[in-house]
Amino acid sequence: MSVDPLSWDHYRTFLALLDHGSQSAAARALGLTQPTVGRHVAALETACGQPLFLRTHQGLLPTATALSMRGHAEAMSASAAALERAASGDGDVPAGTVRISASEVVGLEVLPPILADLQERYPRLAVELSVSDEIEDLLHQEADIAVRMAEPAQGALVSRKIGGIPLGMFAHRRYLERHGIPQMPGDLADHRLIGYDHDLAYVRDLARGVPEFSGIRFDFRTDSNAAQLAMIRAGGGIGMCQTALAAKNPDLVRLLKEHFSLDLQTYLVMHEDLRQTPRCRVTFDALFEGLKAYRAAELEPLHRINESGRP
């Protein structure tokens, strides 16, 4: 296959067709007319020398060739976005757009006050916050800076360790008043537990360290950390969350502290080529200081069940 040079607009349309499955939906997503989308597809197929989509009653189905091209087109999209962010800067003044990637809970619960203060200090700085538990590829410029819960292995990345963010098991006072307080891990069998839909590393680590947790069963399951936290706050059962987030609600009570304690190792990461870019440098520094302060709050003594065993 020999693909003639085409503009980025053609490949952007190609990605929209893969995502939306029809020319009309892709046109709406891109703000284009449907005939323009059609011309882009035709130009791509002519350049490739073969069809990229099969026309069916259900919409456009990508061919094997189209699916093999997707990763390359996504890399082009990331590069185009990174180029646009780089061009938005203004010399030595922190200005332009910086894209940050963070997990769902960190993005929703921890970063907003840090970023609000950052933009107060640098009003010409624009922030794109990608909130997802998927790890975005910094080497391919899907994001400028990332908050990660695993140490990066790539040598081209600059990282600073935030440290371990403590996790604990919590329940709302209202739930405990109705169902009682578990005193030992075995008591959890009589409670509604909130956790992940899929078996994740922390569950396996917990089972190895505390045999009583090996048969743990979740009655409310979701892979969304934010949804788990919301359910704990709603009094739906016992679940795990960051201790500093629990501290914001005086009605959340920590349970089984002597038996359950995990630290979520956290790192701040960016590509080494961006370390001297003003918009990225000030953002990286602000995130580091803000996350360190957040971790310090995590380490302070929190709610404890009193000696009478009542919440």
Buried (B, 14 or more C-beta within 10 A) or exposed (E): EEEEEBEEEBBBBBBBBBEBBBBEBBBBBBEBEBEBBBBBBEBBBEBBEEBBBEEEEEBBEBBEBBEEBBEEBBBBBBBBBBEEBBEBBEEEEBBBBBBBBBBBBBBBBBBEEBBEEBBEEBEEBBBEBBBEBEBBBBEBBBBBBBBBBEEBEEEEBBBBEBBBBBBBBBBBBEBBEEBBBBEEBEBBEEBBBBBBEEEEEBBEEBBEEBEBBEEBEBEBBBEBBBBBBEBBBEBBBBBBBBBBBBBEBEBBBBBBEEBBBBEBBBBBBBBEEBEEBBBBBBBBEBBBEBBBEBBEBBEEEBBEBEEEEEB
